[in-house]
Amino acid sequence: MRNLKLLSIALLAILTLAACSSTGRTVGENVDDATITASVKAKLAAEKMGTLTSVDVDTRQRTVYLNGVVPSEDLKHRACNIAWGVKGVQSVVNNLSVKVTG
């Protein structure tokens, strides 16, 4: 049991160091960005507008990137406003395209 505990601690330390070196960012920065991404996705899903759940959300250094296609300019702007409303967001890059019908 003790060996398993030591192995777990060693593995956690290795993964933490690997995460820092692979992204060039601290674990805290990675966690902050992941938390922001999860919060934006949850708020988009809570809007009950099905199209907003298909928006791809990525966060890098507290900048949220919105990608995908939405059916209207209103939804494009709404998604951007939702992202801005999440705590910790410093900027939003709205790469959403509006689907052309016809």
Phi, psi and chi 1 to 4 in degrees:
 res  aa     phi    psi   chi1   chi2   chi3   chi4
   1 MET       -  -41.6 -172.7   68.0  162.7      -
   2 ARG   -64.8  -40.0 -177.1  169.7 -175.4 -112.2
   3 ASN   -63.3  -38.5  -72.8  -20.9      -      -
   4 LEU   -64.5  -39.3 -177.8   58.9      -      -
   5 LYS   -65.8  -44.5 -170.7  174.5 -175.2  179.2
   6 LEU   -64.5  -40.1  -71.0  174.3      -      -
   7 LEU   -62.9  -41.0 -179.4   60.8      -      -
   8 SER   -63.2  -42.8  -63.1      -      -      -
   9 ILE   -65.4  -43.0  -68.9  170.0      -      -
  10 ALA   -63.6  -42.9      -      -      -      -
  11 LEU   -62.9  -41.8 -176.5   58.7      -      -
  12 LEU   -62.1  -42.6  179.8   62.1      -      -
  13 ALA   -63.7  -42.1      -      -      -      -
  14 ILE   -64.4  -44.3  -69.7  168.7      -      -
  15 LEU   -64.4  -39.0  -70.6  174.1      -      -
  16 THR   -62.8  -46.8  -60.0      -      -      -
  17 LEU   -65.2  -38.7  -68.7  173.4      -      -
  18 ALA   -64.8  -40.2      -      -      -      -
  19 ALA   -63.9  -39.8      -      -      -      -
  20 CYS   -67.2  -43.7  -70.4      -      -      -
  21 SER   -75.2  -29.7   64.1      -      -      -
  22 SER   -75.6  -29.3   66.6      -      -      -
  23 THR  -105.0  -14.0   63.4      -      -      -
  24 GLY    73.3   14.4      -      -      -      -
  25 ARG  -126.1  161.4  -58.1  174.0  -22.0  143.2
  26 THR   -76.2  163.8   67.4      -      -      -
  27 VAL   -61.1  -38.9  173.4      -      -      -
  28 GLY   -60.5  -41.5      -      -      -      -
  29 GLU   -64.3  -42.6  -71.3  171.1  -33.4      -
  30 ASN   -62.6  -42.1  -72.7  -28.1      -      -
  31 VAL   -67.3  -43.1  169.5      -      -      -
  32 ASP   -58.3  -46.9  -72.0  -13.5      -      -
  33 ASP   -64.0  -40.8  -73.0  -13.4      -      -
  34 ALA   -65.4  -38.1      -      -      -      -
  35 THR   -66.2  -42.7  -58.9      -      -      -
  36 ILE   -62.1  -46.6  -71.3  170.5      -      -
  37 THR   -58.4  -46.7  -63.6      -      -      -
  38 ALA   -62.7  -39.7      -      -      -      -
  39 SER   -66.2  -42.8  -64.1      -      -      -
  40 VAL   -63.0  -46.4  171.1      -      -      -
  41 LYS   -60.4  -41.5  -73.4 -178.6  177.3 -177.5
  42 ALA   -64.5  -41.2      -      -      -      -
  43 LYS   -69.2  -36.3  -72.4 -173.3  179.0 -132.3
  44 LEU   -64.5  -42.5  -71.3  172.2      -      -
  45 ALA   -65.8  -33.6      -      -      -      -
  46 ALA   -70.4  -16.6      -      -      -      -
  47 GLU   -67.6  -17.6  -79.0  -65.2  -59.4      -
  48 LYS    60.9   24.8  -62.8 -179.6 -176.9  165.6
  49 MET  -109.7  100.7  -68.9 -176.4 -100.8      -
  50 GLY   -46.5  -32.0      -      -      -      -
  51 THR   -69.3  -26.6   54.8      -      -      -
  52 LEU   -72.9  -20.7  -70.2 -177.5      -      -
  53 THR   -74.7  -14.9   59.3      -      -      -
  54 SER   -91.3    2.3   63.8      -      -      -
  55 VAL   -75.7  130.8  171.0      -      -      -
  56 ASP   -83.9  129.7 -179.4   50.2      -      -
  57 VAL  -120.0  126.3 -179.7      -      -      -
  58 ASP  -129.8  148.9  -65.3  -52.0      -      -
  59 THR  -132.5  134.6  -54.1      -      -      -
  60 ARG  -140.3  119.0  178.1  104.0  175.6  132.4
  61 GLN    51.8   47.8  -63.5  179.2  -22.0      -
  62 ARG    67.3   10.8  -63.7 -178.3 -178.5 -100.1
  63 THR  -100.5  124.2  -62.7      -      -      -
  64 VAL   -93.6  131.2  174.7      -      -      -
  65 TYR  -110.9  121.1  -64.2   87.3      -      -
  66 LEU  -104.3  125.3  -58.0  173.2      -      -
  67 ASN  -132.3  150.1  -61.5  -65.8      -      -
  68 GLY   133.1 -166.2      -      -      -      -
  69 VAL  -126.0  133.7  179.1      -      -      -
  70 VAL  -123.9  157.8  -67.1      -      -      -
  71 PRO   -78.1  -11.9   22.9  -28.7      -      -
  72 SER  -152.9  159.3   70.3      -      -      -
  73 GLU   -61.4  -37.5  -81.3  -67.7  -35.4      -
  74 ASP   -58.5  -44.2  -71.4  -20.6      -      -
  75 LEU   -69.7  -32.3  -72.3  177.1      -      -
  76 LYS   -62.3  -46.6  177.8  179.0  177.4  175.3
  77 HIS   -70.3  -36.2  -66.8  -63.1      -      -
  78 ARG   -63.0  -43.9 -179.5   70.2 -172.8  131.1
  79 ALA   -60.7  -40.9      -      -      -      -
  80 CYS   -63.7  -44.6 -171.5      -      -      -
  81 ASN   -63.4  -38.6  -70.6  -23.8      -      -
  82 ILE   -62.5  -45.3  -71.5  169.2      -      -
  83 ALA   -60.8  -42.2      -      -      -      -
  84 TRP   -63.2  -26.1  -89.4  112.4      -      -
  85 GLY   -78.8   -2.8      -      -      -      -
  86 VAL   -87.6  134.1  170.9      -      -      -
  87 LYS   -61.0  133.8 -178.3  179.7  178.6 -175.3
  88 GLY    97.3  -12.2      -      -      -      -
  89 VAL   -73.3  127.9  171.4      -      -      -
  90 GLN  -101.8  -26.3  -69.8 -177.9  -14.0      -
  91 SER  -160.2  161.5   65.5      -      -      -
  92 VAL  -130.5  130.2  176.4      -      -      -
  93 VAL  -108.7  109.6  176.5      -      -      -
  94 ASN   -95.5   95.9 -168.5  -15.6      -      -
  95 ASN   -96.4   16.6  -67.0  -36.5      -      -
  96 LEU   -68.3  139.1  -65.6  172.7      -      -
  97 SER  -105.4  148.9  -60.2      -      -      -
  98 VAL   -95.5  126.8  176.3      -      -      -
  99 LYS   -67.2  127.3 -177.1  177.2 -178.3  179.1
 100 VAL   -87.7  123.8  179.3      -      -      -
 101 THR   -99.3  149.9   57.1      -      -      -
 102 GLY   132.2      -      -      -      -      -
